[in-house]
């Protein structure tokens, strides 16, 4: 699925998916009804109605299989973001154990990391172009600064150790969200799901080929189900892309306050 489809507002995405689904169902209906004449009509009517429940069940199983990956990726993306925000908040709080100059420097680095994440990394993740090769310079500098500190007293020793752990946790959570930004339902799964839906629509048309109104009604009901499933999966398919996606709000909430200018 192309990026423009994932970036559509939900109402427009719904309109496109429903329109495409009903268009395909209409084409199947017209083709089957045009062919359902003479000997072919008897062949079509010979298609057992008992095949429809298995086709519907297979579509439901495939939809559940695809959706489970989507929900899991979306949840993991949220967890990674929350963990990164919590770790950065811990860094900000732990800096209070050090002199003002050190505290201000470390908090400025945290603020720079959050700003770069929101303005640069987030658009790259939305476009699925973020890479682990992109080094978080601010986090790296913050870690180097922390390791270079000469603690005075047991309190600063503990704070330094916790700072290093929090920075490592933030970096690990960042790596996790970047990996998840490239996740999505691959073309094989989409193909299997959509082909199963088409097979079910063809089966419905075969069974009801002698009653066009009943065939149209049954195909419309099933097409609605297919469209709803596709909209739900597409709108959550990529955790950081589209109107329903993971937003950097937790990071902005832990942004250190800038020191007041004198």
N, C-alpha and C positions, 0 to 999 in steps of 0.2 A: 504494500500500500504506500502510496506516495506521501511526501511530507505535507503537501497542500491539503490533503484529505484529513490528516490528523490535526492540522492547525485550524480547521474550520470551526466556527462557533457551533455549539451543540445543536441548535435548531437547524442550521444549514446542513450539518452532518446528517442529522435525522432525515431531512428532506432528500438529500442525495441518496442515502442508503435505501430509504423506502421507495423512492422513485426508481432506482436501478432494480431493486428486488421485484417490484410489480411489473416493470418492463420485461424482465427475464421470464417471470411467470406468465405474462401475457403472450410472449412469443412461444413459449412451450404450449400454452393452451391453443393458440392458433394453428401451430404445426400439427399437433396431435389431432385436433378436430378436422383439419383439412385432409389428413391421411386416413381418418376413421371412416372409410367407405368400403362397401362390399366385403371382400374377404379379409382385408386388414382390420375392419371393425370387429369381426369375430375374433381375430387374433388378440386385439386389444382387450376385448371383453373377457377373453380367456385368462387375462392376468388376475391372479387370485387376490381378492380384497384382504386376505390374511397376510399379505406381504406388507401392507401399509403400517401396521403397528411396529414390526421390526425396523422398518426404515425410519419411523419417527423416533424409536428408542435409540437407534444408532446415531441419529443426528443429535439427540439430547446428550448422549455419552460423549460424542466428539466436542460438543459445545462446552460441557463441563470440564473436559480435559484441557481445552484451550483456555477457558476462563480461570481455571485453577492456577495456571502459570501467570496470567495477567494479575490476578489479585495478589499472589505471592510476591511478585516483583514490585508491585505498587506499595505493599506493606513494608517490604524490606527497604525500599527507598525512603519511606517515612522514618523508619527506625534509624537508618544511617544518618539522616539529617538531624534527627533529635539527639543522637549520640554525639555528633560533631558539635552541635550547639551547646550541649551540656558540658562537653570537654572544654570548649572555649570559655564558657562561663566560669568553670573551675579555674582556668588559667588567670582570668581577670581577678578573681577573688584571692587567689594565692599570691599574686604580686604585691598585695598589701603588706606582706611580711618583709619586703625589701625596701631599701631607701627610695625616696621620691623619684630620683632620676631613673633608676632601674625600673621602677614601677611604671613610670610614664612611657619609657621606651618599649617595654613589653606590651603594654596595653595599646600603644600606637601600632605595633606590629599585628596584634590581633585585629584591630580595627581595619588595617590595610588588607589583611587576608579576607575579612568578611566583605569589604568593599570590592575587591577583585573578584571574589566568588560570585557576587550578585551581578556585577556589571560585565564580567568577561566569561567566567566559567558557565554561568547559568544559560546564557544564549547558546554557547557551544554545546552544552548538554542537550538543550532543546532541539538543536539541529543534528544531534548524534555525532558531533565532531570532536567532543572532548576526548583527551587521551591521557593516559598515565604518564606519558613523556613530559607533560606540562608540569614543571616543578613548582610547588607552592613556595615561592621565595620567602615570603613573610614568615611562614611556619618554620622553614629551615633556619632563618636568621634568629627567630625566637628561641629555637632549640639550642643553637650555638651560643647565644647570649646566656641562656640558663645554665648550660654546662660550664661556661667560663666564669660563672659567679663564684666568689669565695665566701661561703656562708659564715656568718658570725653567730654562733650559738646553736643550740639544738633546734630551736624553732625554725631557723632559716635552713638548716640541714634537711629537716622534714619537708619544708615548703619546696625546696629545690627538687627533692626526689619526687614529690607529688606533681610539681610543674612538668618535669620530664615525662611522667606517665600520662598526664593530661594532654600534652602536645602530641605524644605518640598516638593516643586514642583519637585525637582530632584528625591526624594525618591518615590513620587507618580508616576512619569513617568517611573521609573525603575520597579515598581510593574506592571504597565500596560504592558510593553514590555515582562515581564516574563510570565504574563497571556497569552498574545498573542502568545508566543513561543510554547505553547501547542495546539494552534488551528489548525484546518485542516478539510478536508472534511471527514465525518465519513463513515463507511462502508455501512450504509443504503442508503445514497445518491449515493455513487458509484454504489451500486447494482442496484438501480432504474434506473440510467442513462444508465448503460451498458445493462441491460435487455431490456430497451426500444430500444436501438440500435440493439440488436439481433432480437427483434420482427420486427423491420422495415426491416432488412436484410432478414428474413424469408418471410415476405410479398412480398418483391421484387422478391425473388426466386419463390414463388408461382405464381405470376402474369405472369412471363416470363418463366415458366418451359417448354413451347413448343418451345422456341427459346434460346438456350444455350448461344449464343454469346451476345445477347441483355441482358440476365440475368447477365452474367459475367461483362459486361460493366457497367450496372446500379449498381450492387453491389460494383464494384470497386470505382465508383464515390462516393457513399454514405459512403463506408468504409474510403475513404480519408477524408471526412468531419468529421467522428467520430474520426479518429486518430488525426486530427488537434485540435479538441476540447479537447481531453484527454491530449495532450501534453501541451496545453496552461494552463489547470487547474493544471496538475501535477507540472509544472515548477514553479507555484506561490502558490501551495497548502499550503505550510508551510512557513511563513514569514521569518524565520531565518535559513532555511535548503535549501541546494542545491546551484547551481551556480547562480541562479537568486534569490537573497535573500537580506534582509536588512543588510547592512554592518555598522560597528562601526566607519566609517570615521568621521562623525560629532563630535563624542567624542574625537577622536584623534586631531581634529583641535582646540579644546579648551583646550588641555593639557597645563597646566602652564609650563612656561619655568623654567628649573632647574637653581638655582643660580650658577653663575660661581664660580668654585673652586679657592681659593687663593693659 
